[in-house]
Amino acid sequence: MATARSLFVSDRASGNYHCLSRCVRRAWLCGIDPYSSIDYSHRKAWIEQRLHEVAACFSIGIYGYAVMSNHLHIVVHVDVDAAQRWSDDEIAQRWCQLFPCRDQDNEHRVQKLLKNPSRLALLRQRLCSLSWLMRCINEPIARAANGEDSCTGRFWEGRFKCQVLADECAILAAMAYVDLNPIRAGITVRLDHSHHTSIQQRVLSCRNDGAKALQRLKPLIGLAPALSLKQGQYIELVQWTGQQVRPDKKGAIPKHAPSALSKTGCNAAHWPTQVKAVGSGYWRMIGTTEQLMEKAEAIGQRWLKGIGITRQLQKA
């Protein structure tokens, strides 16, 4: 039986999350279908553009993303407090931008919303809701894809997977896991060739402007707190992690552990295990043993998947 997401995710509290949406039947609906040989790769650009559109409206920041052939990863910070500080006019403007109407003037719609306080209160809550965020990302893509294919029905699986990221170490591990998706899948061996990923954007940005490598690690899209690593340090960490995850690619990425690794709270032996565990070692929450045990007790459970991994890392 599926676990209620409300036990882990609250629309009334800020948080960091790793979310995963899969195409229905896990079909290659955003890549080259190996059975029909139809190329759907252009849809990856649709999704990437949609991430920028929703981030301009929601109270969020996207630290990392990877658009793959049959699934989408995002690492996102949801800032409930920021949404509460927005004026009623800003709430109305953002909602109308998110859901444009062809046959009505936006300013007229905004004025109409401003006369409805209860509706504005509901919209304020939706603009900092993780579920509404994923809905607003996925639904337009599904409509566009079905229109292109002249069909109806589901494009995405009905329920997206969500992991709570309890601390900065968990955020960095999830970001590295997401950014290394194309390398693990054997699509490329270079970060700057990992198309439709956040790591490619970070690498190219630092290559064009060296000063950006010295800036604190911030979300690529939207607004969220800066992390302790610098952008260049994070890129170096992902490069090194990729070498450990793909040992058959020796020589492509330096073997020495980056000095920034110490800021994650893990040593060189633990970190690759921590990153790989994001995919299957954990389930609803990523954090320390104490954080997972505390959460399990809060929801009336004796155990959460991932506690075994955290204990293994502590003993190693």
Rosetta blueprint (number, residue, H / E / L):
1 M L
2 A L
3 T L
4 A L
5 R H
6 S H
7 L H
8 F L
9 V L
10 S L
11 D L
12 R L
13 A L
14 S L
15 G E
16 N E
17 Y E
18 H E
19 C E
20 L E
21 S E
22 R E
23 C E
24 V H
25 R H
26 R H
27 A L
28 W L
29 L L
30 C L
31 G L
32 I E
33 D L
34 P L
35 Y L
36 S L
37 S L
38 I L
39 D E
40 Y L
41 S L
42 H H
43 R H
44 K H
45 A H
46 W H
47 I H
48 E H
49 Q H
50 R H
51 L H
52 H H
53 E H
54 V H
55 A H
56 A L
57 C L
58 F L
59 S L
60 I E
61 G E
62 I E
63 Y E
64 G E
65 Y E
66 A E
67 V E
68 M L
69 S L
70 N L
71 H E
72 L E
73 H E
74 I E
75 V E
76 V E
77 H E
78 V E
79 D L
80 V H
81 D H
82 A H
83 A H
84 Q H
85 R H
86 W L
87 S L
88 D H
89 D H
90 E H
91 I H
92 A H
93 Q H
94 R H
95 W H
96 C H
97 Q H
98 L H
99 F L
100 P L
101 C L
102 R L
103 D L
104 Q L
105 D L
106 N H
107 E H
108 H H
109 R H
110 V H
111 Q H
112 K H
113 L H
114 L H
115 K L
116 N L
117 P H
118 S H
119 R H
120 L H
121 A H
122 L H
123 L H
124 R H
125 Q H
126 R H
127 L L
128 C L
129 S L
130 L H
131 S H
132 W H
133 L H
134 M H
135 R H
136 C H
137 I H
138 N H
139 E H
140 P H
141 I H
142 A H
143 R H
144 A H
145 A H
146 N H
147 G H
148 E H
149 D H
150 S L
151 C L
152 T L
153 G L
154 R L
155 F L
156 W E
157 E L
158 G L
159 R L
160 F L
161 K E
162 C E
163 Q E
164 V E
165 L E
166 A L
167 D L
168 E H
169 C H
170 A H
171 I H
172 L H
173 A H
174 A H
175 M H
176 A H
177 Y H
178 V H
179 D H
180 L L
181 N H
182 P H
183 I H
184 R H
185 A L
186 G L
187 I L
188 T L
189 V L
190 R L
191 L H
192 D H
193 H H
194 S L
195 H L
196 H L
197 T E
198 S H
199 I H
200 Q H
201 Q H
202 R H
203 V H
204 L H
205 S H
206 C H
207 R H
208 N H
209 D L
210 G H
211 A H
212 K H
213 A H
214 L H
215 Q L
216 R E
217 L L
218 K L
219 P L
220 L L
221 I E
222 G E
223 L L
224 A L
225 P L
226 A L
227 L L
228 S L
229 L L
230 K E
231 Q H
232 G H
233 Q H
234 Y H
235 I H
236 E H
237 L H
238 V H
239 Q H
240 W H
241 T H
242 G H
243 Q H
244 Q H
245 V H
246 R L
247 P H
248 D H
249 K H
250 K E
251 G L
252 A L
253 I E
254 P L
255 K L
256 H L
257 A L
258 P L
259 S H
260 A H
261 L H
262 S H
263 K H
264 T H
265 G L
266 C L
267 N L
268 A L
269 A L
270 H L
271 W H
272 P H
273 T H
274 Q H
275 V H
276 K H
277 A H
278 V H
279 G H
280 S H
281 G L
282 Y L
283 W L
284 R L
285 M E
286 I E
287 G L
288 T L
289 T H
290 E H
291 Q H
292 L H
293 M H
294 E H
295 K H
296 A H
297 E H
298 A H
299 I L
300 G L
301 Q L
302 R L
303 W L
304 L L
305 K L
306 G L
307 I H
308 G H
309 I H
310 T H
311 R H
312 Q H
313 L H
314 Q H
315 K H
316 A L
